[in-house]
Amino acid sequence: CNALDTVLVHPAIAQEFLPKMALRLAKSGVELRASSESFDILQKLQHEAKVVAAGPEDFDQEWLALILGVRLVANVDEAIAHIQQHTTEHTESILTNDWHNATKFVNALSSSAIFVNASTRFNDGGQFGLGAEVAVSTQKLHARGPMGLKELTTYKWIGYGDGHVRP
């Protein structure tokens, strides 16, 4: 919730967006693990970013390091399919100007928190008004022992922003 493991980019903006992203992240020493299409774009650039071709397991990683997976996706459906295949179901975010794509993204994924046009860093107990956060879980069932309807209820937090970030 305080890191980004993968960025999925639409090809229509990739030529302009990926170089800017790479330059910005290079200043912080972030290594990019790029799929073949994004690797082709990034390796042509004259920048200081470390770009490595992504391996088959690279999109299943929670890096816990300054590493970011980068992949091009043709549309929101391909992005959703990629996320469903590789997600930990913790936090997802979409940046879009298309309300239909935003709604589809929110409804298709079952992660514990989903953001539209806002940073994944907002997935925090304090931000949600829960007070001190004592644990984090992406499990669907949290209760033990006898359970009633309340214990069988799970939450999916949804946050809408307009380019909001949390420093």
N, C-alpha and C positions, 0 to 999 in steps of 0.2 A: 504494500500500500504506500510505501515511501520510495519506491523505485519503479523503474520501467524496464521490463525485460525484452519487449518486442514492439517495434513500430511497423504497422502495415500501412502502405502508401499506395494511393491510386496512381496509375501510370500517367494520367493527364497532368499531374503536378510534379511527378518524380524528377524530371530534368531540372526544374527550378528549385524544388524543395530539398532534395537530398544533398546537393552541395552546400546549401546554407546550414542544414542540420549538421552535416559532417564537420564543417568549419567551426561551428559553435561548440560541438561536443569535443572536438580535438583540443580545445583550450583547457578542458578539464581532464584530458587523458583518457577519454572513452574509446574503447575498441569497438568497431562495428563488425558484426558477423552477418554478412550480406548474402541473400539468396542470389542465384545466378543473374537474374535481371537487374537487381539493384547493385550487385557487384560490378556489372558491366558499366553502369553509370558512374559509380563511385571511383573505380580504378582509373578512369580517364582524367580525373581532377588533379589539379596541382594544389594539394593541401597537406596538412600535417596529420590528418586523421589516419589512424591505423585501421585498415580495412582488410578483413580476412573472409575468404569464401566460407559460407555457412555449411556445416556438415548436417547429416540427417537428424542428429539428436539435438542440434543447437536450439530449436524452437520449443524444446521440452525442458528448458533450463530455467531455474530461478537463479540467476547468476550470482547474486550476493557479491558483486564486483562491478567495476566500471566497464561493463560489456553490454552491448545492445544488439539484439537481433533486428534485422531490417529485411523486409520482404514486400514486393509489389503484389497487390491484389486488384483484380479487374473491376470488382464491384462490392457492394455491401454483403451480398450473399457469399462471395468467396472469403471475405473477411470473417464473417460469422462461422463459416465452415472451418477455417483455420483456427479460430479461437476455440471452437468446440472440440477440435482434435487435440489442442495443445494446452488448454487452460488448466489452472489450478482452481478455478472458480472463486478466486479471491476478489479481484478488482479489474474492471474493464472500463475503457473510455473511448468515445468516438468524437472526433472533431469534424463537423459537417455543417453545411448550410442547407442541407436537404432534410426537412422535417420528417418526410416519409422514411428516409434511411435511418434517422435517429430512432424513430418509433419501432421500426423493424428490428434494429440492433438491441434496444432495451427489451423488447418482448421475446426475442429469440434466445437470449443468454440467461443463464441462471446463476451467475456469479453473485457473491454476497453484496457487492456494491457495483453499480454501473453508473457512469457519468456521461453526460452529453455536454460537450464544449466546456469541460472543466477538468482540472488535474486529478489524477488518481490519488494524489496526496491528501485529498479531502476525506478519504476513508479512514476515519479516526473517531474513537468514542467521544472525545471532547467536541469534535465538529458536529457530531450527530446529537449532541445534548445528553449523552449517556453518563457524563461525569468521567471520573478516572477510569481508564481502560485497564482492566486486569488480565485480559486474555483476548485472543483472536482465534476465530474458528470459521472454516468454510464448510463444516459438516452440516448436513441438512437436519439431523436429529440431535438435539443437545441434551435431552432429559434421560434419566435412568430411573428404573423402578416403575411403579404404576403411573400411567399417564392418562390425562384427560385431554380434551380438545385443545386447551391452551398449550400444553406441552408438545403437542403435535404440530403447532404452528411454527413456521420458520419465517425469516425476514429476508427481503431483498431491498436494499437501500438504493434509491435512484436519485441522482443529483443532476440538476440542469444548471448550466452556466452560460456565460457569454464570453468565453475566453478566460475564465477565472483560473488563477493559479494560487497556490499556497507556498510562500517562500520557506 
